[in-house]
């Protein structure tokens, strides 16, 4: 059945989405508030955005966060895609149960445990805490999210395509890069984006594993929030929300275009 | 039939992520366990090492005698920790139930919406999940505090004359958890509800079932897999939650994630915070194993 708009369903949707979006919307609106008091509207102003860019500590933290997120998302995407391929294409190997356990457990593991355990590892092997350790920690937990996203695409993938490529003489590596990867690319890209935003977002694990000189933006936001709600923080949050929203929308538009083009090519191929 | 993963390349595909997770996920737990059995000291790092690779086998056995369960006895002895565990479990359970109550109608509405708008609705549920967790919790501070937007609004409507005290209470923690984890509940619920065959309900209603009875007898039992998956995805991380109780909860809100954080950052007691982590892990190991089994089963069905 195609589904219809019932009165109950519409009410549930409207209330549900109002609950999800209203807090974020209010936060964005009040970032343009003239008053220092976050809850009293005193007219439109962009002064908090201006003061933001002269806040040295915040800008430094933003730069650290951007680099950590970029590097960790890229490495996590490679490792996570490999893990996904291993889990879907290799149904039997020694220690597979442990492997799938290690891939799924970090998804629900409380962050305080992951953070503490990684910190103790870095101390035990004598790594200096800083940029490097935060990046390693972020790679570790975000690669599991990438693996799940890519895996969900790989299971619905027509495996005979890569078999055909290999029967025609392609090496497994070449078959992967020329046949499999282009098809699963949308999932790989959304995996990368997920890893990027997870890293951008993380407070707890970064607080444990970071050291002097590697304060990330969430750590900075957190220490300021503890002192009280300020419009400046609203402004930072609004910029972050803007970046993420644009990224997600752009990615979905690109995916949609690719999908349409692929379908057209398939039709042409069958017609020809 | 040739396989994509074969030979050396195939082995590397397994070995590299395997090794990475082994070193950075599994080994750290044993280090936490080790340190939880050692004594605190004023040094850098602030604990007396239990085992040392340099000691050799003789040293190993000698140190084995020095292992102490003191930190665990300390946890069991101090009602603060016991209460923090119990109250974390209670808060997580109540919030999971509330998330289910809020998430189910939303997922149901999405699954019954016209086919063309479903992807847009799905995107709208996922989008807040992409925006920072910290930001979403922070947004609620401005709404819930005594002079905040919710109280202003309710007083403007004349529903209340005194501001409600919600900020820095356990109620605020419930709101925070429901809000932050809602997408985790809605997505698995939507996935099962969307696949459901709604002609079953039509048949039940044709045979004289009221819509409500049809829901309890058909829809809900058929969506049980999604309900369980959603509850696990909310409950397990919520037990160890730190940011929400810290920013929205008050001094009366005891949660173990916050206790661990304070033990580590304020008291610098690494052995006790490790013991706190190990006990938390033991509490969560059953739901985590259950979650993994369910994931693996779902994966096999799909593949």
HADDOCK unambig.tbl for C-alpha pairs under 7 A between the chains (distance, minus, plus):
assign (segid A and resid 1 and name CA) (segid B and resid 198 and name CA) 6.67 0.50 0.50
assign (segid A and resid 2 and name CA) (segid B and resid 114 and name CA) 6.00 0.50 0.50
assign (segid A and resid 2 and name CA) (segid B and resid 115 and name CA) 6.08 0.50 0.50
assign (segid A and resid 3 and name CA) (segid B and resid 112 and name CA) 4.74 0.50 0.50
assign (segid A and resid 3 and name CA) (segid B and resid 113 and name CA) 5.23 0.50 0.50
assign (segid A and resid 3 and name CA) (segid B and resid 114 and name CA) 4.78 0.50 0.50
assign (segid A and resid 3 and name CA) (segid B and resid 115 and name CA) 6.75 0.50 0.50
assign (segid A and resid 4 and name CA) (segid B and resid 112 and name CA) 6.29 0.50 0.50
assign (segid A and resid 4 and name CA) (segid B and resid 113 and name CA) 5.58 0.50 0.50
assign (segid A and resid 4 and name CA) (segid B and resid 114 and name CA) 5.48 0.50 0.50
assign (segid A and resid 5 and name CA) (segid B and resid 113 and name CA) 5.96 0.50 0.50
assign (segid A and resid 9 and name CA) (segid B and resid 109 and name CA) 4.28 0.50 0.50
assign (segid A and resid 10 and name CA) (segid B and resid 109 and name CA) 6.69 0.50 0.50
assign (segid A and resid 12 and name CA) (segid B and resid 105 and name CA) 5.52 0.50 0.50
assign (segid A and resid 12 and name CA) (segid B and resid 106 and name CA) 5.30 0.50 0.50
assign (segid A and resid 12 and name CA) (segid B and resid 109 and name CA) 6.09 0.50 0.50
assign (segid A and resid 13 and name CA) (segid B and resid 106 and name CA) 5.35 0.50 0.50
assign (segid A and resid 13 and name CA) (segid B and resid 109 and name CA) 5.82 0.50 0.50
assign (segid A and resid 16 and name CA) (segid B and resid 106 and name CA) 5.68 0.50 0.50
assign (segid A and resid 20 and name CA) (segid B and resid 179 and name CA) 6.93 0.50 0.50
assign (segid A and resid 23 and name CA) (segid B and resid 139 and name CA) 5.74 0.50 0.50
assign (segid A and resid 23 and name CA) (segid B and resid 140 and name CA) 6.53 0.50 0.50
assign (segid A and resid 24 and name CA) (segid B and resid 136 and name CA) 6.75 0.50 0.50
assign (segid A and resid 24 and name CA) (segid B and resid 139 and name CA) 6.37 0.50 0.50
assign (segid A and resid 27 and name CA) (segid B and resid 139 and name CA) 5.71 0.50 0.50
assign (segid A and resid 39 and name CA) (segid B and resid 142 and name CA) 6.68 0.50 0.50
assign (segid A and resid 39 and name CA) (segid B and resid 148 and name CA) 5.82 0.50 0.50
assign (segid A and resid 39 and name CA) (segid B and resid 149 and name CA) 6.30 0.50 0.50
assign (segid A and resid 79 and name CA) (segid B and resid 17 and name CA) 5.51 0.50 0.50
assign (segid A and resid 82 and name CA) (segid B and resid 13 and name CA) 5.22 0.50 0.50
assign (segid A and resid 82 and name CA) (segid B and resid 14 and name CA) 7.00 0.50 0.50
assign (segid A and resid 82 and name CA) (segid B and resid 17 and name CA) 6.73 0.50 0.50
assign (segid A and resid 83 and name CA) (segid B and resid 13 and name CA) 6.89 0.50 0.50
assign (segid A and resid 83 and name CA) (segid B and resid 14 and name CA) 6.49 0.50 0.50
assign (segid A and resid 83 and name CA) (segid B and resid 17 and name CA) 5.71 0.50 0.50
assign (segid A and resid 86 and name CA) (segid B and resid 13 and name CA) 6.04 0.50 0.50
assign (segid A and resid 86 and name CA) (segid B and resid 14 and name CA) 5.28 0.50 0.50
assign (segid A and resid 89 and name CA) (segid B and resid 5 and name CA) 6.66 0.50 0.50
assign (segid A and resid 99 and name CA) (segid B and resid 18 and name CA) 6.31 0.50 0.50
assign (segid A and resid 101 and name CA) (segid B and resid 292 and name CA) 6.65 0.50 0.50
assign (segid A and resid 102 and name CA) (segid B and resid 21 and name CA) 6.48 0.50 0.50
assign (segid A and resid 104 and name CA) (segid B and resid 292 and name CA) 6.39 0.50 0.50
assign (segid A and resid 105 and name CA) (segid B and resid 288 and name CA) 6.81 0.50 0.50
assign (segid A and resid 108 and name CA) (segid B and resid 233 and name CA) 6.52 0.50 0.50
assign (segid A and resid 108 and name CA) (segid B and resid 236 and name CA) 6.09 0.50 0.50
assign (segid A and resid 108 and name CA) (segid B and resid 237 and name CA) 5.49 0.50 0.50
assign (segid A and resid 109 and name CA) (segid B and resid 237 and name CA) 6.16 0.50 0.50
assign (segid A and resid 110 and name CA) (segid B and resid 237 and name CA) 4.86 0.50 0.50
assign (segid A and resid 110 and name CA) (segid B and resid 240 and name CA) 4.98 0.50 0.50
assign (segid A and resid 110 and name CA) (segid B and resid 241 and name CA) 6.66 0.50 0.50
assign (segid A and resid 112 and name CA) (segid B and resid 240 and name CA) 6.91 0.50 0.50
assign (segid A and resid 112 and name CA) (segid B and resid 257 and name CA) 6.30 0.50 0.50
assign (segid A and resid 113 and name CA) (segid B and resid 277 and name CA) 5.78 0.50 0.50
assign (segid A and resid 117 and name CA) (segid B and resid 28 and name CA) 4.92 0.50 0.50
assign (segid A and resid 117 and name CA) (segid B and resid 29 and name CA) 5.88 0.50 0.50
assign (segid A and resid 117 and name CA) (segid B and resid 32 and name CA) 5.74 0.50 0.50
assign (segid A and resid 118 and name CA) (segid B and resid 24 and name CA) 6.78 0.50 0.50
assign (segid A and resid 118 and name CA) (segid B and resid 28 and name CA) 5.84 0.50 0.50
assign (segid A and resid 120 and name CA) (segid B and resid 28 and name CA) 6.84 0.50 0.50
assign (segid A and resid 120 and name CA) (segid B and resid 31 and name CA) 6.61 0.50 0.50
assign (segid A and resid 120 and name CA) (segid B and resid 32 and name CA) 6.71 0.50 0.50
assign (segid A and resid 121 and name CA) (segid B and resid 28 and name CA) 5.27 0.50 0.50
assign (segid A and resid 121 and name CA) (segid B and resid 31 and name CA) 6.55 0.50 0.50
assign (segid A and resid 140 and name CA) (segid B and resid 21 and name CA) 6.80 0.50 0.50
assign (segid A and resid 140 and name CA) (segid B and resid 24 and name CA) 6.56 0.50 0.50
assign (segid A and resid 155 and name CA) (segid B and resid 302 and name CA) 6.58 0.50 0.50
assign (segid A and resid 155 and name CA) (segid B and resid 303 and name CA) 5.08 0.50 0.50
assign (segid A and resid 163 and name CA) (segid B and resid 2 and name CA) 6.33 0.50 0.50
assign (segid A and resid 163 and name CA) (segid B and resid 3 and name CA) 6.95 0.50 0.50
assign (segid A and resid 172 and name CA) (segid B and resid 4 and name CA) 5.13 0.50 0.50
assign (segid A and resid 172 and name CA) (segid B and resid 5 and name CA) 6.75 0.50 0.50
assign (segid A and resid 197 and name CA) (segid B and resid 130 and name CA) 6.54 0.50 0.50
assign (segid A and resid 201 and name CA) (segid B and resid 132 and name CA) 4.98 0.50 0.50
assign (segid A and resid 201 and name CA) (segid B and resid 133 and name CA) 6.47 0.50 0.50
assign (segid A and resid 237 and name CA) (segid B and resid 135 and name CA) 6.20 0.50 0.50
assign (segid A and resid 241 and name CA) (segid B and resid 131 and name CA) 5.77 0.50 0.50
assign (segid A and resid 244 and name CA) (segid B and resid 130 and name CA) 6.87 0.50 0.50
assign (segid A and resid 244 and name CA) (segid B and resid 131 and name CA) 6.55 0.50 0.50
